[in-house]
Amino acid sequence: MNGQDTSKKGKYALIASLVSSLLLVIIFAALSLIVNSSRIIPLYSQVDIIAGMVFVFVLSMIVSASVWPAIIEKKMH
C-alpha cells in the first residue's frame, strides 16, 4: 500500500464520518423540534436542543471515526 492510497482512504473516512454525523444531528434536531411543536409547553429549550446537537455530533464523530475506516478499507480492496 502506498502513501497515496492511505491518503485517499483517510480522506474518504473523514468525509464519511462528517456526513454521517451531520445526518444524525439533522435527525436529532428534527425529532426534538417535532416533540416541542407537539406540546403546549415546550419540553426542550433552544439551548437544550443546540447542546444536544453538539453532543450528538461529537459522539457520532468518535464512533464513526472508528467504524468508517474499516468499511472503506474493505470496499477499496
C-alpha positions, 0 to 999 in steps of 0.5 A: 500500500502506498502513501497515496492510497492511505491518503485517499482512504483517510480522506474518504473516512473523514468525509464519511464520518462528517456526513454521517454525523451531520445526518444524525444531528439533522435527525436529532434536531428534527425529532426534538423540534417535532416533540416541542411543536407537539406540546403546549409547553415546550419540553426542550429549550433552544439551548437544550436542543443546540447542546444536544446537537453538539453532543450528538455530533461529537459522539457520532464523530468518535464512533464513526471515526472508528467504524468508517475506516474499516468499511472503506478499507474493505470496499477499496480492496 
